[in-house]
Amino acid sequence: MKTLFIWRREFGAYFRSPFGFVVLAAFLLLSGYFFYSDLVFFFLWGGQSLHRGLWDHAFLDMRLVLLLVVPLLTMRLFAEERKLGTMELLWTYPVTDREIVAGKFLACFSFLLLMVTPTALYPHVLALFCP
């Protein structure tokens, strides 16, 4: 139960500052650009199989963007506590270290899922325009 309180606090922190919106926008812009450039490259060179050609490259590029974005999200978790001076206060709460780490992990993972969810629209948009 205490983990959920920490999760709610940390998840809300992503949206109380411009940091969360900037990271979300940067991820969506970069993944959208890579999807577009992979799509143009795929059709320009006469790709045959969407599964083998386009999606393999699109997910490889998205993996690269996630490799750059995930450390931004995770490094912020404890660095922000230290910067604000609330680290000592957090350790004195009646919660275990495991609950603190689990709450912060769940908040970061939830934000990451929220960030990746709009990319599920890419196949639907492609199905709309390319029958």
C-alpha positions in Angstrom: 0.0 0.0 0.0 2.8 2.4 0.8 4.4 1.6 -2.6 1.3 3.0 -4.3 1.6 6.3 -2.4 5.2 6.6 -3.5 4.2 5.6 -7.1 1.5 8.3 -7.1 3.9 10.9 -5.8 6.6 10.0 -8.3 4.2 9.6 -11.3 2.7 13.0 -10.6 6.1 14.5 -10.4 6.7 13.7 -14.1 3.7 16.0 -14.9 4.2 18.7 -12.3 7.4 19.8 -14.1 8.1 20.4 -17.7 10.6 17.6 -17.7 8.0 14.9 -18.2 6.4 16.7 -21.1 9.7 17.4 -22.8 10.8 13.8 -22.6 7.4 12.6 -23.8 7.5 15.0 -26.7 11.1 14.2 -27.6 10.4 10.5 -27.6 7.3 10.8 -29.7 9.0 13.2 -32.2 12.1 11.0 -32.6 10.1 7.7 -32.9 7.7 9.3 -35.3 10.6 10.6 -37.4 12.3 7.2 -37.4 9.0 5.5 -38.4 8.5 8.0 -41.2 12.0 7.7 -42.5 11.9 3.8 -42.3 8.5 3.9 -44.1 9.9 6.1 -46.9 13.0 4.0 -47.2 10.9 0.8 -47.3 8.6 1.9 -50.0 11.3 3.7 -52.0 13.4 0.6 -52.3 10.4 -1.6 -53.1 10.1 -3.6 -49.8 8.0 -6.8 -50.1 7.1 -7.7 -46.5 6.0 -5.2 -44.0 6.8 -7.6 -41.1 10.3 -8.4 -42.3 11.4 -5.1 -43.6 9.6 -2.1 -42.1 8.7 -3.3 -38.6 12.1 -4.7 -38.0 13.8 -1.4 -38.7 11.2 0.7 -37.0 11.5 -1.3 -33.7 15.3 -1.2 -33.9 15.2 2.6 -34.2 12.6 2.8 -31.4 14.9 0.7 -29.3 17.7 3.3 -29.9 15.4 6.1 -28.8 14.5 4.2 -25.7 18.1 3.6 -25.0 18.6 7.4 -24.8 15.3 8.2 -23.0 15.2 5.6 -20.2 18.3 6.8 -18.5 16.9 10.3 -18.4 13.8 9.0 -16.6 15.6 6.8 -14.1 18.5 9.1 -13.2 16.0 11.7 -12.2 14.3 9.6 -9.5 16.9 9.8 -6.7 18.8 12.8 -8.0 15.7 15.0 -7.6 15.3 13.8 -4.0 18.9 14.7 -3.3 18.6 18.1 -5.1 15.5 19.1 -3.1 16.9 17.9 0.1 14.1 15.4 0.8 16.3 12.3 0.6 16.7 12.2 4.4 13.0 12.8 4.9 12.2 9.9 2.6 14.5 7.6 4.5 12.9 8.5 7.8 9.3 7.6 6.7 8.0 4.3 8.0 8.6 2.6 4.7 11.2 0.0 3.8 13.8 0.5 1.2 12.2 -2.1 -1.0 8.9 -0.1 -1.0 10.7 3.1 -2.0 12.5 1.4 -4.8 9.4 -0.4 -6.0 7.3 2.7 -5.9 9.9 4.7 -7.9 10.4 1.8 -10.4 6.6 1.5 -10.9 6.3 5.2 -11.5 9.1 5.2 -14.1 7.7 2.1 -15.8 4.2 3.5 -15.9 5.5 6.7 -17.5 7.4 4.6 -20.0 4.3 2.6 -20.9 2.4 5.9 -21.2 5.2 7.1 -23.5 5.2 4.0 -25.7 1.4 3.6 -26.0 0.9 6.2 -28.7 3.4 4.4 -30.9 0.9 1.6 -31.2 -1.0 3.8 -33.6 1.7 3.5 -36.2 0.4 0.1 -37.6 -3.1 1.4 -37.6 -2.2 4.6 -39.5 -0.3 2.5 -42.0 -3.2 0.1 -42.4 -5.5 3.1 -43.1 -3.3 4.5 -45.9 -1.8 1.3 -47.4 -4.4 -1.3 -47.9 
